[in-house]
Amino acid sequence: MDPRYRKILQNNRSNLVRELDPSKLYDGLLSRGIFTQDMIDEIQSERTRRDQARRLVIDLETRGSLAFPAFLECLRETGQDNVLQFLQEGGSPHPPVPAPVRPNLLPVQIYTPKDIDKPDKHDGTPQKEVPVYPAKLDPLPSPFPEKDKLSPRPTGRPRRDSIQNYKMDARPCGLCLIINNVDFEPQSELKSRKGSDIDCDRLERRFMSLNFIVTVKRNLKQRQIKQELSALSKKDHSKYDCCVVVILSHGTEASHNRFPGAVHGVDGPSVPVQIITNYLNGQNCPTLQGKPKLFFIQACGGGEKDTGFEVSPDEVQPCAGGADDQTDAIPMSSSSDSLSMSDEPDARATLPTPSDILVSYSTFPGYVSWRDTLSGSWYVETLDRILEENAATSDLVTMLMMVNHEVSQNSAKGLYKQMPGSFSFLRKLLYFQAPPLGQSQTPPQ
């Protein structure tokens, strides 16, 4: 885009976000080839009109020399003349508000008790008496003397029962979708994810034992991932208390508004985690409003490898990991080494996040995630065991902290580390339906 046009958009971005109706522009920008359908889908996935307008303007700045004239034509065709006028004139859609006029204040002379009844040194006029108040007033008698003695404010941590728990007693508890991408198409330049089927089987059995109805989809392309999530969002979740999405795939860094990262379809293109969570938010899936929506992502957050830092010997535990450890990032070289590299990072931004959503990542954003080709990924193997041993007594956030700690003790090839983490916007404690350790539970039908 011509720098002059980009400057106009940047200078008027706040006005555009306030005034623009982006829903009227999609067809025109699509038919003129300014935006693709995928770009329109991502803009429409934004929660509010202002967010959609902001994303549209930012994306427009990257769309070449014809984008700005086409944008003006679309504004004219859709009757958004006020926006068109201030863009063409380089002005503002509203007249500026004049600054308030401050009154000219004059200093006031202050009199102390010793100045009372003394003539003014300027005009000789005696001054009025000024009441003198004591430095400290006696307290008035209390109308409720029995309440004067207050009990001391409690100190220390709040009681656990002061935090509410999510309702999690529906049977079945909810739906669970697992997307397991193993075999990637040649044009994607991504390796097959050996060991992912082990992860998939583990989590399928685990969430069935937690009373979820589990559906597994294997080897989905980018558009198919979106279709499955869209279908899940259109289901009636009224009789359920929770929804779970598990994605096992290659991953990468990506620009985002709320959640970092993206996962790849087997054809190569990726779906941002931001878009994945939007399908189930309160606006797009009304029957899940106020209910926990859980996302578990086994994929790389980028290509950087973490070699860790030195700690005292008492913090070091025997490490796991073997010679067949691989990563879930994009390969960048044809080296014979079994370690894969990732793609380039992208810019990030932040906006408010919908409530009742938790995204658990197998690794810190920007870093690779390790997977053993014979026993599955570190993250899923640990998550499955922690759920088995603790789901009957511990809440989800506590269990994920246990997962973080145990995975952090592992080392790939005796060198590389991994740090899982989560973005939690849950408002209450979440306890799964789980039998005591050692007792079986009949999976939902």
MOPEFEN-V393840 format. One record per run of one state. SS is the DSSP state (h for helix, s for strand, l for the rest). FROM is the first residue (numbers start at 1). TO is the last residue. If there is no record, write none. Layout:
((SS	FROM	TO) (SS	FROM	TO))
This chain:
((l	1	2) (h	3	11) (l	12	12) (h	13	19) (l	20	21) (h	22	24) (l	25	25) (h	26	31) (l	32	36) (h	37	44) (l	45	48) (h	49	60) (l	61	66) (h	67	77) (l	78	80) (h	81	89) (l	90	112) (h	113	115) (l	116	118) (s	119	119) (l	120	125) (s	126	126) (l	127	144) (h	145	147) (l	148	159) (h	160	162) (l	163	164) (s	165	165) (l	166	173) (s	174	180) (l	181	185) (h	186	188) (l	189	195) (h	196	209) (l	210	211) (s	212	218) (l	219	221) (h	222	234) (l	235	241) (s	242	248) (l	249	250) (s	251	252) (l	253	261) (s	262	264) (l	265	269) (s	270	272) (h	273	278) (l	279	285) (h	286	288) (l	289	291) (s	292	298) (l	299	303) (s	304	304) (l	305	305) (s	306	306) (l	307	312) (h	313	315) (l	316	324) (s	325	327) (l	328	356) (s	357	361) (l	362	366) (s	367	367) (l	368	369) (s	370	372) (l	373	375) (s	376	377) (h	378	390) (l	391	395) (h	396	408) (l	409	411) (s	412	412) (l	413	415) (s	416	417) (l	418	420) (s	421	424) (l	425	428) (s	429	429) (l	430	445))
